[in-house]
Amino acid sequence: MKLLIFGPTGGTGARLVTQALQAGHDVTAVARHPDRVPAGEHARLTVIAADILAPPGWKAAVGGQDAVLSCLGSTERRHPTTVYSQGAAAIIDAMRDAGVRRLVCLSSAGLDVAPGTALPQRLVTTVVIRRLYRHGYADMTIMERLLAASGLDWTVIRAPMLTDGPFTGRYRTAVDQHLVKPKAVSRADLAHYMLTHLADRESWQKTVHISS
């Protein structure tokens, strides 16, 4: 497949690029810092130096792709961010113009709390984590709304706490519903799910929760 990946230098994005190349896919990676993209000399990898919020720098690359995958993230905590919502809006517009339909975007399980979550964990999520990441969560919420209204074959993946652990292939997922007792998952396993479920129509226009 021909894949366009945004956020290829982050923890999950870098693993996604590596796994996609190992699986024989043709990858185009859009990054502000192209020197940080893994496997930069790979024959099947094209790196575009561009900012997600500046579409003229990358829009032409959307045409002919089989799928677009977004691992965009922000480390900003003190101030509002628009990288998720404006990034998604730019991607959606470019995909519509190019006639490309399949889109996978990362979000966060912290946007809501699963029913049955133990009280201590519920308190940590609502009192600490949501306040700490409130700006990012607010922007992710807008992003998810944009995707839902896009008309594309999108999938939102709500990930829990992520680790740098190895790939295991042992993870749980739930489509449009919460998982029981969600736990941290490795970025390698998250990337694996993104890559291997591109053709899974059961996840199209759905929100998927993932956990180890």
Contacts in CASP RR format, 6 or more apart in sequence:
PFRMAT RR
TARGET T0000
AUTHOR 0000-0000-0000
METHOD contacts of the structure
MODEL  1
MKLLIFGPTGGTGARLVTQALQAGHDVTAVARHPDRVPAGEHARLTVIAA
DILAPPGWKAAVGGQDAVLSCLGSTERRHPTTVYSQGAAAIIDAMRDAGV
RRLVCLSSAGLDVAPGTALPQRLVTTVVIRRLYRHGYADMTIMERLLAAS
GLDWTVIRAPMLTDGPFTGRYRTAVDQHLVKPKAVSRADLAHYMLTHLAD
RESWQKTVHISS
1 25 0 8 1.000
1 26 0 8 1.000
1 66 0 8 1.000
1 67 0 8 1.000
1 198 0 8 1.000
2 25 0 8 1.000
2 26 0 8 1.000
2 28 0 8 1.000
2 64 0 8 1.000
2 65 0 8 1.000
2 66 0 8 1.000
2 67 0 8 1.000
3 20 0 8 1.000
3 25 0 8 1.000
3 26 0 8 1.000
3 27 0 8 1.000
3 28 0 8 1.000
3 65 0 8 1.000
3 66 0 8 1.000
3 67 0 8 1.000
3 68 0 8 1.000
3 69 0 8 1.000
4 27 0 8 1.000
4 28 0 8 1.000
4 29 0 8 1.000
4 30 0 8 1.000
4 61 0 8 1.000
4 62 0 8 1.000
4 65 0 8 1.000
4 67 0 8 1.000
4 68 0 8 1.000
4 69 0 8 1.000
5 13 0 8 1.000
5 16 0 8 1.000
5 17 0 8 1.000
5 20 0 8 1.000
5 27 0 8 1.000
5 28 0 8 1.000
5 29 0 8 1.000
5 30 0 8 1.000
5 68 0 8 1.000
5 69 0 8 1.000
5 70 0 8 1.000
5 71 0 8 1.000
6 30 0 8 1.000
6 52 0 8 1.000
6 68 0 8 1.000
6 69 0 8 1.000
6 70 0 8 1.000
6 71 0 8 1.000
6 72 0 8 1.000
6 87 0 8 1.000
6 91 0 8 1.000
7 13 0 8 1.000
7 29 0 8 1.000
7 30 0 8 1.000
7 31 0 8 1.000
7 52 0 8 1.000
7 70 0 8 1.000
7 71 0 8 1.000
7 72 0 8 1.000
7 73 0 8 1.000
8 14 0 8 1.000
8 16 0 8 1.000
8 17 0 8 1.000
8 29 0 8 1.000
8 30 0 8 1.000
8 31 0 8 1.000
8 37 0 8 1.000
8 38 0 8 1.000
8 47 0 8 1.000
8 71 0 8 1.000
9 31 0 8 1.000
9 33 0 8 1.000
9 36 0 8 1.000
9 37 0 8 1.000
10 71 0 8 1.000
10 73 0 8 1.000
11 71 0 8 1.000
11 162 0 8 1.000
11 164 0 8 1.000
11 187 0 8 1.000
12 71 0 8 1.000
12 106 0 8 1.000
12 159 0 8 1.000
12 162 0 8 1.000
12 187 0 8 1.000
12 190 0 8 1.000
12 191 0 8 1.000
12 194 0 8 1.000
13 71 0 8 1.000
13 187 0 8 1.000
13 191 0 8 1.000
14 37 0 8 1.000
14 38 0 8 1.000
15 187 0 8 1.000
15 188 0 8 1.000
15 190 0 8 1.000
15 191 0 8 1.000
16 69 0 8 1.000
16 71 0 8 1.000
16 191 0 8 1.000
16 194 0 8 1.000
16 195 0 8 1.000
17 27 0 8 1.000
17 29 0 8 1.000
17 37 0 8 1.000
17 38 0 8 1.000
17 39 0 8 1.000
17 45 0 8 1.000
18 38 0 8 1.000
18 39 0 8 1.000
19 188 0 8 1.000
19 191 0 8 1.000
19 192 0 8 1.000
19 195 0 8 1.000
20 27 0 8 1.000
20 195 0 8 1.000
21 27 0 8 1.000
21 39 0 8 1.000
21 42 0 8 1.000
21 44 0 8 1.000
21 45 0 8 1.000
23 195 0 8 1.000
24 44 0 8 1.000
25 44 0 8 1.000
25 195 0 8 1.000
26 44 0 8 1.000
26 46 0 8 1.000
27 42 0 8 1.000
27 44 0 8 1.000
27 45 0 8 1.000
27 46 0 8 1.000
28 45 0 8 1.000
28 46 0 8 1.000
28 47 0 8 1.000
28 48 0 8 1.000
28 61 0 8 1.000
28 65 0 8 1.000
29 37 0 8 1.000
29 45 0 8 1.000
29 46 0 8 1.000
29 47 0 8 1.000
29 48 0 8 1.000
30 48 0 8 1.000
30 50 0 8 1.000
30 52 0 8 1.000
30 58 0 8 1.000
30 61 0 8 1.000
31 37 0 8 1.000
31 47 0 8 1.000
31 48 0 8 1.000
31 49 0 8 1.000
31 50 0 8 1.000
32 49 0 8 1.000
32 50 0 8 1.000
32 51 0 8 1.000
34 47 0 8 1.000
34 48 0 8 1.000
34 49 0 8 1.000
37 45 0 8 1.000
37 47 0 8 1.000
39 45 0 8 1.000
40 47 0 8 1.000
46 61 0 8 1.000
48 57 0 8 1.000
48 58 0 8 1.000
48 61 0 8 1.000
50 57 0 8 1.000
50 58 0 8 1.000
51 57 0 8 1.000
52 58 0 8 1.000
52 72 0 8 1.000
52 83 0 8 1.000
52 86 0 8 1.000
52 87 0 8 1.000
52 90 0 8 1.000
52 91 0 8 1.000
53 82 0 8 1.000
53 83 0 8 1.000
53 86 0 8 1.000
53 87 0 8 1.000
53 90 0 8 1.000
55 90 0 8 1.000
55 93 0 8 1.000
55 94 0 8 1.000
58 94 0 8 1.000
59 94 0 8 1.000
59 97 0 8 1.000
62 68 0 8 1.000
62 91 0 8 1.000
62 94 0 8 1.000
62 95 0 8 1.000
62 97 0 8 1.000
62 98 0 8 1.000
62 100 0 8 1.000
63 98 0 8 1.000
63 99 0 8 1.000
63 100 0 8 1.000
64 98 0 8 1.000
64 100 0 8 1.000
65 98 0 8 1.000
65 100 0 8 1.000
66 100 0 8 1.000
66 102 0 8 1.000
66 198 0 8 1.000
67 100 0 8 1.000
67 102 0 8 1.000
67 103 0 8 1.000
67 104 0 8 1.000
67 198 0 8 1.000
68 91 0 8 1.000
68 95 0 8 1.000
68 100 0 8 1.000
68 102 0 8 1.000
68 103 0 8 1.000
68 104 0 8 1.000
69 103 0 8 1.000
69 104 0 8 1.000
69 105 0 8 1.000
69 194 0 8 1.000
69 195 0 8 1.000
70 87 0 8 1.000
70 88 0 8 1.000
70 91 0 8 1.000
70 103 0 8 1.000
70 104 0 8 1.000
70 105 0 8 1.000
70 106 0 8 1.000
71 106 0 8 1.000
72 83 0 8 1.000
72 84 0 8 1.000
72 87 0 8 1.000
72 105 0 8 1.000
72 106 0 8 1.000
73 83 0 8 1.000
73 84 0 8 1.000
73 106 0 8 1.000
74 81 0 8 1.000
74 83 0 8 1.000
74 84 0 8 1.000
74 136 0 8 1.000
74 139 0 8 1.000
76 135 0 8 1.000
76 136 0 8 1.000
77 132 0 8 1.000
77 133 0 8 1.000
77 135 0 8 1.000
78 135 0 8 1.000
79 135 0 8 1.000
80 135 0 8 1.000
80 136 0 8 1.000
80 138 0 8 1.000
80 139 0 8 1.000
81 135 0 8 1.000
81 136 0 8 1.000
81 139 0 8 1.000
82 139 0 8 1.000
83 139 0 8 1.000
84 107 0 8 1.000
84 136 0 8 1.000
84 139 0 8 1.000
84 140 0 8 1.000
84 142 0 8 1.000
84 143 0 8 1.000
85 139 0 8 1.000
85 140 0 8 1.000
85 142 0 8 1.000
85 143 0 8 1.000
85 146 0 8 1.000
87 143 0 8 1.000
88 105 0 8 1.000
88 143 0 8 1.000
88 146 0 8 1.000
88 147 0 8 1.000
89 146 0 8 1.000
91 103 0 8 1.000
92 103 0 8 1.000
92 146 0 8 1.000
92 147 0 8 1.000
92 150 0 8 1.000
92 152 0 8 1.000
95 101 0 8 1.000
95 103 0 8 1.000
95 152 0 8 1.000
96 150 0 8 1.000
96 152 0 8 1.000
101 152 0 8 1.000
101 153 0 8 1.000
102 152 0 8 1.000
102 153 0 8 1.000
102 198 0 8 1.000
102 204 0 8 1.000
103 147 0 8 1.000
103 150 0 8 1.000
103 152 0 8 1.000
103 153 0 8 1.000
103 154 0 8 1.000
103 155 0 8 1.000
104 154 0 8 1.000
104 155 0 8 1.000
104 157 0 8 1.000
104 194 0 8 1.000
104 198 0 8 1.000
105 143 0 8 1.000
105 147 0 8 1.000
105 154 0 8 1.000
105 155 0 8 1.000
105 156 0 8 1.000
105 157 0 8 1.000
106 156 0 8 1.000
106 157 0 8 1.000
106 159 0 8 1.000
106 190 0 8 1.000
106 194 0 8 1.000
107 140 0 8 1.000
107 143 0 8 1.000
107 144 0 8 1.000
107 156 0 8 1.000
107 157 0 8 1.000
107 158 0 8 1.000
107 159 0 8 1.000
107 207 0 8 1.000
108 133 0 8 1.000
108 137 0 8 1.000
108 140 0 8 1.000
108 158 0 8 1.000
108 159 0 8 1.000
109 158 0 8 1.000
109 159 0 8 1.000
109 160 0 8 1.000
109 182 0 8 1.000
109 209 0 8 1.000
109 211 0 8 1.000
110 125 0 8 1.000
110 129 0 8 1.000
110 130 0 8 1.000
110 133 0 8 1.000
110 137 0 8 1.000
110 158 0 8 1.000
110 160 0 8 1.000
111 137 0 8 1.000
111 140 0 8 1.000
111 141 0 8 1.000
111 144 0 8 1.000
111 158 0 8 1.000
113 122 0 8 1.000
113 125 0 8 1.000
113 126 0 8 1.000
114 178 0 8 1.000
114 179 0 8 1.000
114 180 0 8 1.000
114 182 0 8 1.000
114 209 0 8 1.000
115 178 0 8 1.000
116 180 0 8 1.000
117 125 0 8 1.000
130 137 0 8 1.000
144 156 0 8 1.000
144 207 0 8 1.000
147 154 0 8 1.000
147 156 0 8 1.000
148 154 0 8 1.000
148 205 0 8 1.000
151 205 0 8 1.000
153 204 0 8 1.000
153 205 0 8 1.000
154 204 0 8 1.000
154 205 0 8 1.000
155 197 0 8 1.000
155 203 0 8 1.000
155 204 0 8 1.000
155 205 0 8 1.000
155 206 0 8 1.000
155 207 0 8 1.000
155 208 0 8 1.000
156 206 0 8 1.000
156 207 0 8 1.000
156 208 0 8 1.000
157 190 0 8 1.000
157 193 0 8 1.000
157 194 0 8 1.000
157 207 0 8 1.000
157 208 0 8 1.000
157 209 0 8 1.000
157 210 0 8 1.000
158 207 0 8 1.000
158 208 0 8 1.000
158 209 0 8 1.000
158 210 0 8 1.000
159 185 0 8 1.000
159 190 0 8 1.000
159 210 0 8 1.000
160 182 0 8 1.000
160 183 0 8 1.000
160 184 0 8 1.000
160 185 0 8 1.000
160 210 0 8 1.000
160 211 0 8 1.000
161 184 0 8 1.000
161 185 0 8 1.000
162 184 0 8 1.000
162 185 0 8 1.000
162 186 0 8 1.000
162 187 0 8 1.000
162 190 0 8 1.000
163 184 0 8 1.000
163 185 0 8 1.000
163 186 0 8 1.000
163 187 0 8 1.000
164 186 0 8 1.000
164 187 0 8 1.000
165 186 0 8 1.000
165 187 0 8 1.000
165 188 0 8 1.000
166 186 0 8 1.000
166 188 0 8 1.000
167 186 0 8 1.000
167 188 0 8 1.000
167 189 0 8 1.000
167 192 0 8 1.000
168 186 0 8 1.000
168 188 0 8 1.000
168 189 0 8 1.000
168 212 0 8 1.000
169 189 0 8 1.000
169 192 0 8 1.000
170 189 0 8 1.000
170 212 0 8 1.000
171 185 0 8 1.000
171 189 0 8 1.000
171 190 0 8 1.000
171 192 0 8 1.000
171 193 0 8 1.000
171 210 0 8 1.000
171 211 0 8 1.000
171 212 0 8 1.000
172 179 0 8 1.000
172 210 0 8 1.000
172 211 0 8 1.000
172 212 0 8 1.000
173 179 0 8 1.000
173 193 0 8 1.000
173 208 0 8 1.000
173 209 0 8 1.000
173 210 0 8 1.000
173 211 0 8 1.000
174 208 0 8 1.000
174 209 0 8 1.000
175 202 0 8 1.000
175 203 0 8 1.000
175 206 0 8 1.000
175 207 0 8 1.000
175 208 0 8 1.000
176 206 0 8 1.000
176 207 0 8 1.000
176 208 0 8 1.000
177 209 0 8 1.000
178 209 0 8 1.000
179 209 0 8 1.000
179 210 0 8 1.000
179 211 0 8 1.000
181 211 0 8 1.000
182 209 0 8 1.000
182 211 0 8 1.000
183 211 0 8 1.000
183 212 0 8 1.000
184 211 0 8 1.000
184 212 0 8 1.000
185 210 0 8 1.000
185 211 0 8 1.000
185 212 0 8 1.000
186 212 0 8 1.000
189 210 0 8 1.000
189 212 0 8 1.000
190 210 0 8 1.000
193 208 0 8 1.000
193 210 0 8 1.000
197 203 0 8 1.000
197 208 0 8 1.000
END
